Amino acid sequence: MTARPSFIGAHTPRVEDDRLLTGGARFGADVSLPGMLEAAFYRSPLPHALIGGVDPSRTAELKGVAGVFTAEDMSDVSPFPDFDEHARPVEIFPLARGRVRYAGAPIAAVVAADRYEAEDAVDLLSVDLDPLPPVVSVEQALAPDAPRLYPDWPDNAVIEWPVSNPDAIAEFDRLEDGAFTVGGRYEIRRHTGAPIETRGVAAEFREGRLTVWTTTQFPHIARTMLSYCLPLDESDIRVVVPDVGGGFGVKAEFYVEEVTIPWLAMKLGRPVRWIEDRREHLIATCHARDLVLDLEAAVGPDGRFRAVRGMAIQDLGAAEMYPYGFSPTFTAVGHITGPYRIPHQSVGVLAAATNKTPNGAYRGFGIPEAAFGIERLMDKAADRLGLDRNEIRRRNLIGQEDIPYTTSAGAVVDSGSHRETFEETVRVAAERREHWRDRLAGDPRIRVGSGVVNYIEGVTPTYFMTTGHWTSFDSCSIRVNPDGTAVVSVGVSTSGQGLESMLTTLTAEALGVRRDQVRIVMGDTDRTPYGLGSWGSRSTNVASGALREAADALLGKAVRIAAHLLEASPEDIEVYDGSFEVRGSPGAAVTWRQVATAANIRTMDLPEGVKPGMEASASYDPPGIEHTPDEYGRVNAAATYTNASHAAVVSVDVGTGQVRVLEYIVAHDCGTVINPQIVRGQVVGGIAQGIGGALLEQLHYDEFGNPLSTSFLDYHLPTAAEIPPMAVLHFESPAPEMPWGAKGAGEAGIIGPAPAIAAGVEDALSEYGIAEITLTPITAPYLLGLLPSG
Amino acid sequence: MTPNMHNRLRPPHEAPTVKPPRFRYARPETLDEALHLLAEHGDEARVLAGGQSLIPLLNFRLARPEVLIDITMVEELRLMAVENGTLRIGAAVTQRTVERSEEAARACPLLTKALPFVGHLQNRTRGTVAGSIAHADPAAELPAVAAALDAVMVVRSSSVERTVPAGEFFFGPFTTALEPDEILVEVRFPSSGGARSSVVEISPRSGDFAIAGAAGLLLASPGGRTAECALALFGVGGAPQRLTEVEDHLKGRRVTSGLLDEAEEMTARTALADSEDIHADAAYRARVAGVLVRRAVEEMAA
């Protein structure tokens, strides 16, 4: 076994693209079953109300209606189990029971011959709702006389985790050497992932077995949750994931509709499907962010940060979401120091329930919020000192000599290129800013500026802090068929990000088969080993760990068989491109097909002591992950850490306050790059979403708790016209403990844009001395409000 | 007359993918048929042209007409022509058709300048000029263009035809002088070929409805002074508004930096800015209206 040309890092096209780009995909709405009925939901029009009753009598006039169901009909369904020991208990029922806590909560499900008829029936329901006063902000939620969402609770705080780290506090008590403090409240407003495909669920119950097609990022977790809620053994449930048109974390929640639709199929004995429309998506799929970081830093006279303290305060919405919506706030705290040597921190968490759509996951998962807070503070401290904003970062960044570096949040940074990406980004950004200043110099209305920021991202995290239940492992099973094709089945699950390509490349690399001999199986609990799915930039790390172990076992066996067939010593066998050769003897070769035929069919050709068959399974739990924080919130919650530096070159129209991102520069390090095109796609797509969050996106509510952003007319995703040219520079610092040295790259791009753009805008407007930008989205009205009039 | 009535709009071969409330659908081929249907159903009917506003409202079930009268196959409404110094655009003429018409560009450059701001190319390919004006979204460009150009709306019911000048057509958000039994059959834009024109707006994203915008027309005298001038705002108030005070102030003067300052200040002060939504408050709209008018005038005087 010796070195051979590697597939790792090669520019190979994505294997899934032919199918996806030529209409071969089968998405949630393409699932169509014989005799299928369709469901629609009556969703609460009120943000907070007691449910009196549902009168379906007027639906009798519609011939196609198969039934109208409410929580009372679902007595054989258990609420979602609640595993968290720290947060106040929340019982989640598939249909709202007794009370609704957000506009959009499902109260009744109507099943009919088609969606038209189901919607018609929804229109005809008489639902008796007794309005309760709504709570629409954290301040309101925590006021002493606030209406309570959960009457059993003493207040509306879902989780309170105050942290008081004496080492951090001491730094604020001794500022005599010229040290000083800076602080601010940094706010990222309410977002959602908004994949182009909304959610969808279809279910069929036949001969005691339930099959559920659902647009989820975690099929096995969905199956386990179904077994907790429905009166079925887990073996009698199969979860199948169709092609998924984007997840971004919002499909890494287990939703009430994923129980209701299967239950309806069981109840009615007919397949039932529900496809979420966009309005439902914006009020019933989880929201995210809506976090205020109230931070203060103690900074030395040299600009070195000594400690950070404060609170992460989250508007959690109605809290009826699992996995828990407050988890990103803990992740924010875990990333609050960024890639900086800040020796102490003391940042607590407070999440309050309000009458809004419940929060959950969205790409970045708290880290964009953390980066916005700490990077804004860096800029503020630099300005206070009269120090260059890049220089203050230079003085605080982790260097190679510090690695492995344990941050004061407990993250063990095992590798990285923190200073290298930064210096390169600073250099390119300066050049590009000058280019744009020259180019736009003739326009008196326009100012140009740039901002450079840094971050680390813990990838492949524990799920225990998010679910209170699952931890971090995943699985892989490989079967080589007699014709030499390899079927690789994994517990991770794709939503379009290129996992087939990644796994195909690694299988070819590990087994020596050709890429076209590899088939990947994902997203079917009957055909894949147990795993936790795809979220947290984890798939590459966990799937590759399991894949490598399974492949190594198979390859060892295959080499023994090949050596036997070639009458050579196993040590002399090389495998590449689907065949086994004897080193130094060109022409002496057997193919993977011959080896697999021997293993599976012509077993008389096997060497002594080698058992028939060519299958292996393995599971992999990344080393070093901790599952619970200590009393100061410190935890190494991730398997490894990526790093990056981002720069935005922006223009500001000083007459209108409108910001445009002219150009974006990113120097990104996710360890070994397996497929450069996919990594670039992930980074660029993440930046595009980050630009949306920085400048455009916000889910608005009025003072009565009515959602106002219920279509794409009002929830402004960036279009291609708002996305600038990007320079993507790859750095590679392999993760020492990870297979192939790779680190997940799914979320990174979204972390940098908000602080980079905010800094760029301040730089552009430096002549005006505007007040600090403390929130996103940086809309034109917000920014013009900071500029002097006239 | 046998209008083509369907129970539902749905593809024959598969389950429906959109889900408006029940309605009946008629696609008359003459204007008389259309007007008779409208007379019969009154405010239970809605006229459908490009559908760029109505169809989303239907699919959200925010509009619930009993009958949709699709006028896109009415031949006589597909007319576009310049006659006697007037650009006539029939109710079924798409925005894209006008945008691409050299004749329209020569007659009314302001109109063709404004069209690229209307939604996206796909919207304009189906959306009609008259439909946008009849819909009267306060943030839409075309009503303001009609106001700036003193366009005339030709309105018909089954019994009578009347004309309404733009200045008397727009009442407020989504509200016009159209009666329930009337169709806006044609919009007449007086030719303004000799004047300079400008459209400036601010919108969150390319293709969005404007937060605020200004459409203008300016004719300079041989001596460089402003002879004629028309300015209309959109997005700022509930209906397009002409800035007559600013227009009068500009007339007879040379456009100087000082005059631009005055125009900006006067606009911000006199504009009726009562549009407030999640994207901007009224104060922002008033302030930016001044900036946009300044830019429009500056561009036209350059």
Interface residues (C-beta under 8 A of the other chain):
Chain A: A29 S32 E38 D114 R115 Y116 E119 D120 D123 D277 R279 R445 G655 T656 G657 Q658 L696 Q698 H700 L708 S709 S711 L713 D714 H716 P718 T719 A721 E722 T779 A780 P781 L784 G785 S789
Chain B: R8 R10 E14 A15 P16 T17 K19 P21 R22 P56 N59 F60 R61 I202 P204 R205 S206 G207 D208 F209 I211 I278 H279 A280 D281 Y284 R287 V288 V291 L292 R294 R295
